[in-house]
Amino acid sequence: RRPLRVPRLSSRAQRPGATPARTQVPAQRTTTRGSDPARDPNFRFAMPKQAIKDEAIKDAVVGSQYLAGTGESTTFDHHQVLQESDDLIRALFFSIVKETTGTEFFQSLKEVYDLSEKFHETQAQSDFDALTTKLGSLTNEETMMLASAFSNVLNLHNVSEHVASAMEERHARLDDIPRGPAKTTNGAIKGLVAKGISKEAIYKAITEQEVDLVLTAHPTQALRRSMLKNFGTVRQKLLDLQRARLSGYERAELLDSMASAIQSAWRTDEIRRTPPKPQDEMRAGLSYFNETVFEGLPKFCRRIDSALINQGLPRIPMEHSIMRFSSWMGGDRDGNPFVTATCTRDVVYLARITAVNLYFKAIQDLIFSLSMWRCTDAFRERARLLHERETAEHVYEMRKQRNYADFWRSLPMEEPYRVVLAEVRDKLYNTREALQAVIMGKAEALDPADDSIFRDKNHLLEPLMACHQSLIEVGDGTVADGSLLDLIRQVNCFGLSLVKLDIRQESDRHADAVDAITRHIGLGSYNEWDEEKKTEWLPSGVKAKSPPVA
């Protein structure tokens, strides 16, 4: 295998017949924040030839002040950003419709859109009549396609609004535009201090609270996850066009990605053809943890840390989580006959497997990061005991079969943190295997006495806290307070179950259950008691040392 060679700038001139190397001259054109691409003559030639064939799309990009890929401006106009975003993604969508359905339907769509826009502006009866006449001339198939097209147009407009709101918030953070009411933690804390509330009281309120965010049960979510994901891609690409200074090719690639997501949404059936089960609903809900919530929590905590430090206060205590997450999905029995004991069991294990997968990925990344050798004597002894317990050949074969991303072989004692974290990785793998076996019907696979799996969040926290303490004591606090601190906070918040399942049921079902108990033990009918007698008996029945039913 030949080594990779990086030629020098002047090497071409040294070869016989080679073209002399060009002298690099600093560019005269600047694209700093605030430049107007529409007035920049050089910018129009930055687009590669044939990169954008549709003139409407090219005009929407090149003539844009915010979405041209010349970098972030220092000015902001909400209406203009919304209009430019709408113009661009509508031009992309119309181009896709024309390409995928043909000229005839595209002309009908364009005519209906233009008539709708004209009536919106004039509110004239004649324009409304022209619109209804055109709609009445369409076939059933064309009407269905038209409804789908307008549904996509409206959803894409929602994307434009999201982009405009996100850009407005960012420009406010950068002090490009006046700030409104405090929308950030830092702004809220500053506002409280300005009102005379003591910093100590603010710190006490923040660090002692626990906000429980509940994901309610909504199986009839209008937009399918496939659609939401595509529109999320469009949103991110629009933001990239606004924020980054791009070459012509980079800009063309972003537009290609947007077009791909828009076409994917256009060609996707918007209607679910089968009703979702509670387990499907839980999978959809857990996707938010995979894509946003799990990684977003430590980022939010760091924002709060920064706001507190700006006020001369310590950060949030590492052992305390200011948030937790709950869910009704798979536990809401109120009027849903499909939420059975089996369903609840399935969603509990589904959430636990999701949590283990998230922790497993985080640990794999952490093993790679904590490569340092310096540690406390106590931590080194811990690593030594683990190291002596395993044989190199056995470890290699086991980890090779598990196809870990890295570090298959037994790790040396010169990397003590990796030695300890490798055991955490092995236990997480074992825990995932046990949970999957339980779902397959092998209840005995999840043995509470099995030390090779994690049974409680404290078992997972303990080695992470040991790593953190050792790093702090040897002077590597900056490393300790990086991704390791993030993972500790995630474990404190999500635990091994990821979310707390709320069991909800209509009260008559509970009353009937208690009624069966009171009849069985000879106390009469609970349902026939008055409220006073019920409230008198229930506390004693619940607190009784022996159950009321043998």
N, C-alpha and C positions, 0 to 999 in steps of 0.2 A: 504494500500500500504506500503510495507516494505521499510525502508530507504536503500539506496545503501551503502554497506559495502565494504571498501577497506582493504583486509587482509594485515597484516604486513608480512615482508619477513620471519620472524621466526615462523609464526603461524603454518606452516605445521609440524614443529618439536614438537610443543606443543600438537598436537592431538595424541591419542593412535594409534600406528601402522602406523603413517605417515612417509613418507620418509624424512630423515633429509634435511633441507634446504641447497642448495649448496652455497658455498662461491664464491662470484663474484670476479674474478681476472681480472685486467686490461688486455686488449688484447695486445699481443705483435706485431701483424701485424699492419702496418700503411697503410692507403690508401690516403695519402695526395696528393695534386696536384703534378703531375710529376712522380708518381709511375707507373710502367709498369705492367699491369695485366697479360700479357703473361708470365712474369717471376715470378709471385707470385704463389707458389704451393698451398697456402691455398685458393686462390681465386677460383680455379677450383672446389672446393668442396662447394662453397657457393651457387651454383645453386641447387634448390630443385630437388629431384629425379623425373623423368618423366615430369619436367617442360618444357623441350625442347626435343622433340622426334626426330626432323629432325637433322641429323648430320651436314648438310651444314649450317643450322642456328646456331647450337651450335658452330661450328668452327668460323663462322663469328663474333660471340659475344665474345667468350672466348679468341680468338686470337687477338682481337682488342686492340689497344692502347688507342683509344679515346672513343669507344662506349661500353665499358664493364661494365659501371656502378660503377667504382671505384673512381669517383670524377674527378674534372677538373684538367688537367695536366698543367704544366707551359711551355710546349713546343708545337709547332704547325707546322704542315706540311700540306699545303693545298692539295697537291696531295694525300697524305695518307688518310686524312679525307674523301676526295671525293671517293677514292677507297674503304675504309672500309664501308662507307654509302651505296655505290652501291652494294657491296657484300652482305650486310645484307638484304636490301630491295628486291634485286633480288632473294636471297635465299627464303625469305618469299613469294614472288610472285610465283616463280616456284613451291613451295610446295603447294600453294593454287590452282594453275592451275592443278597440278597433282591430287589433291583431288577432284576437282569439275568437271573435264572433263575426267578423266581416263588416264591410262598409255599410250594408243596409241597416242592420240593427244599430250600429254606431251612430248613423245619421238620425235615427229615431230618438236615441238617447240624447244626443246633442240638441235636437229640436225641442224635446220635452224640457230639458234643463234650461235652455234659453228662454222658452215660454214661461217657465216657472219663475225664473229670475226677473223677467219683464213684468209679470203680474205682481211680484213682490214689490217692485219699485213703483208701479203706477196704481195698483189696486183698481184698475179699470175693468168694467164688466166685459168689454170686448176682448181684452187679453185673457180673462178667465174663460170665456166661451171658446176662444181659440185653443186653449190648453185642454179643455174637456173634449173638444172635437178630436184633437190629436190622440188623446188617450183612448177615446172610444173607437178609433180606427185600428187599434192594435189587436192582434190575436191573443188568445189566452197564454200561449207560450211566450210571446213577446212581453206580455204584461208581467208574467212571473220573472222574466229576466230583467225587466225594467225595475221591478220592486227590489230585486237583489242588488242591482247596480246602485240604486239610490240608498239602500241600506249601507253599502260599502262607502258611498260618498259621505254619508252622515257620520259613520264611524271614523273615517279619516279626518273629518272636520273636528271631531272630538280630540283626535291626536294633535291636530294643530293647536287647539286650545290648551292642551297639556303642555306642549312645547313652549307656547307663549308665556304661560304661568311660570314654568320652570326658569325660563330666561329672565323674566321679570324679577323673580326671587334672587337669582344669581347677581344681576346688575345692582340690586339693592344691597346685597352683601358686599359688593365691590365699591359701593358709594357712588356709582354712576348716576343713580336716580335717588330722590329722597326716600327714606325709609318710612313705611307706614307703621301701623301698630306692630308691636313686637311679635314676630312669628318664630323666633329662635329661642333656644334655651338661654343663650348668652344675653339676648335682648331682654328676656323676661327677668333674669336675675338683676341686670342693670336697672330695670324699671322698679323692681322691688326695693333695691338699695336706695334709689332716688326718692322713693316715697317714705324713707325713714325706717324701714324694717331692718333689724340688725342682721349682719352677715351670719352670725351664729344661729339665729332662728331659721334663716333660709337653709343653712347647711343641715340643721337638725331635721327640718321638714323633708328635705330631699332624701337624706340618707336613711330615714326611718320609714318612709312610705313604701308601699308595694302596689303597683298598678297592675290589675288583672285585666288583660285584653282578651275578650272572648270572641271566638269565631263561631257565629251562629250558623244554623242549618238552613241553607238555601239551595235545594237541589234544582230549582228552576232558574238558575243563573242564565240570563238571556244569551250572553255570548259564550261560545264554546272556547275551551282553553286554547285550541289550535288558532282560533281567530285572535284571541288576546295576545298570544305569543307573537303572531305576525305584526299586529299593530304596535306591540312593544318594540319590535325591531325597527319599524318605521320611525317611531318616536326617537329612539336613540340615534339613528342616522341623521335625523334632522338636527338634533343637538350637536352632533359631531360637525356637521356642515357649518354651524354657527360658531363653534368654539375654536376649531383648529385651523391653522394655516396649512392649506393643502396644495399639493401639486395637481396638475390637470389630471393625471392618471389616478391619483388618490381620490379626487373628487368624483371621477367617473366610476370608480369602484364602489364608492358609497351610493351613488345613484343606482348602480346595478343591484346592490343589496336591497335598496328600498323597492325597486321594481320587482325583484324576486319575491319579497314579502307581500307586496300588494297583490301580485298575481296569484300567489298561493292563497291569500284570503279570498280573492275573487272566485277561484276555482274550488273552494271548499264549501261543502254543504253547510248552510248556516243553521239548520234544524237538526236536533238530535232525533234519530229515528228509533231509538230504544230508550225507555225511561231509565234514569240513573238509579242505581241502588245506593243505600247509605255508604257501603264500602267504596263505591266510585266517588261519592261526594267527599269522603275522607281523603282519598288519593288526590283529588283536586285541591282540597284545602292544604294538604301537606306540601303541594308544589310551591306554595308561597314561602314555606320555610326553606325549601331547597334553593329557591331563586332569590329571596329577599331577606326574610326575617332573621335567619340564622347568622348571616354575615352582617346584617344591619344593626343587630343589637350591640356588639362591641364598638361599632363606629359611633352609635348614639351615646354610649357611655363615655367614650373619649371626648365627644363634644361637651358633655356635661363636666367632665374632668377639667377641660380647658377653661370653661366658663368659671368654675370654682377657683381654679388656680389664678385666673385674672383678678379675682377678688381677694387673693391672699389666703384662700382656704385650701385644705387638703382635698385630694380626690375622693371619689366614692370608695368606701371600704371594700376591699377585694372580696371579702366573705359575704357581702350583702348584695342581693339582686333587687333592684328597684322595680323590676318587671317580672311578670310571669304570664303565661299564655294558657288559656283554657279553650275547650271546644264542646259544642253540642253535637257535633257530627258523630253519628253512631250511638249517641246516648240520649237523644231526644225522642222519648216514647210518646209524647203528647200528640195523639191522633195519627201516629205513623205506625201501621201494623207491621211494616217491614223491619223495624228496629227491634230485633229479638236478642236474646241472650247470646246466641251465636254471632250475630252481627256485632254486638258490643265487644265480644271477645276478639273478633277479627280486627276491628279498628284499633283496639289497644295494642295488639302485637304489631300491626302495621305502623303505628306511630313509633313504637320502640325500635323497630328495624330501621326506620328512617333516621332516628336519632343516632343509632350505632353507625350507620353509614356516614353521617355527617362528622361524627367524632373520629371515625377511622381515617377519613381524608385529612382532617385537621392534624391528627397525630403523624400521619405520613409526612406532611409538610414540616411539622415541628421537628421531627427526627433529623431532617436534612438541615434545619436552621441551627439547632443546638449542637454544634460541632466542637465547642471549646473543651479544653481539658481541665481547666482550673475549677476545683470544687472544694467543699468542706471535707474534713476527714470522715464525718459521719455519713455523708453522701457517698464518698468513695467506698466506704465499707459496705454500704448497701449495694452498690454496683458490683463489688467484688463477690458478694454472696450470690448474686444472680448469675454472674459470669461463671462461677465454679459449678453451678447447678446444671449447666448444659454442656454437651459435647459438640465440637465444631461440626462434625459430620452429620449428626442428627439435626442440628439447627438448620444447616444448609438444605438438607433434603426436605424438611418440613416447610421451610419458607419458599423453596423453589416450587413446591406443589401448590402453594397458596398464591403464587404469582404476584408477590408484593412488588411495588413499584421500584424499590431499591433496598439495599442492605439485606441481602439474603444470608450472607455468611455471619458467623458469630462475630460480634463487634469487639474491638480491643478495649482494654481497660483505660487506654489513653483517651477514650471518648465516653466518659461515665454517663453523661446525660442520654446519649444514644442507647446505651446498654439498658437503662431503666425504661426509657420510652419504648424500646423494642418489645419489652415484656407487656407494656400497656397495649401496643398494637396487636400482639398475639392474643391477649385476652379479649379485645374487642372483636377480633375475627372469630374466636370461639363463641362469644356471646351471640354474634349474628347467626352462626351456624345453629346454635341451640334454639334461637327464636324461630328460624325457618323450619326446624324439625318440629317444633310445637305446632306451628300452623299446619303442617302436614299430618297432624294427628298424634304425634309422639309427645304426650304431656310430660313424660318422665325426663325428657331431654333438658328441661330447665330445672336443674336440681339446686335447691337453695343452699345445699352444703358444698357445692362444687366451687372450689377456689380458682378454677381456670377461667371462670367467666365473671363478669361484673353483675352484681345483684343489687347494688345500691349506688347512688350517685357519689356518696362519700368514699366508696372504694375507688372510684375513678378520680376523684379530686385529690386523694392523699398523695399519690406519686407526683402529680402536677404541682401541688403545693410544696412538696419536698424539693423539686427542681427550682422553683421560684425562690425559696428561702436560701438554698445553697448559692444561687447566682447573686442574690442580694449581699450575702455575707462575704463573698470573695470580690466584691466590687464591680460585678457585671449587672448592675441594676437596670441599665438601659436595655440590655438584652432581656432581662426578666420581665420588664414592663412592655415588651413588644407583643408578638403573637402568642406567647405563653400566657400573658395576662388576659388576652382576648379569649383564649380557650377556657381558662378558669372561670371567667364571667359567663361564658356560654353554658358550661356545666352547671354552675350555680343557678342559672335561670331555667334551663330546659330539663335538667336532670336526665335520667335514663328513659323517661316516658315522653319527652318532648313537649307534650301538652297535658294538662289536667282535664280529664273527661268529666263533664257535668252530666249527671243522670237526671233527666226531667220526665215527669209523668203527670197525667191529669189526676187531681186529688181524689176523685171517686174510686180510682183503682187502689189507692193506698187505703182508703176507708174500708173498701170491701175486704182487703187483706187483713186489716186489724179486726174487722167484724168476724171473720172466720176464726181468728185466734180467740177472741173473747167468748164466742159461742162454744168453742172446743174446750175451754177450761172452765166453763160453767158460769160465766159472768153475765150472760145475756147478749143481746145484740148491740154492738157498738154503734151501728147506724141509727138506732132508736134512742140513744142517749141524747140528753140536751148538751149544749156547749159547755156548761159548767162541769158536768160530770166527766166529759171527755178530757177537758184540760186538767182535771183533778187526777184522773187515772193515768194518762199518758206518761207524765214524768216518772211515776213510780214503776210503770211497766218497762220503760226504757232503761232505767237505772238498776233494775233488779239484778242481783248477782246471778240468779239462775234464770234461764229463759222461760217465758210463760208457756211455751209449748215443748213438751218433752220429746 
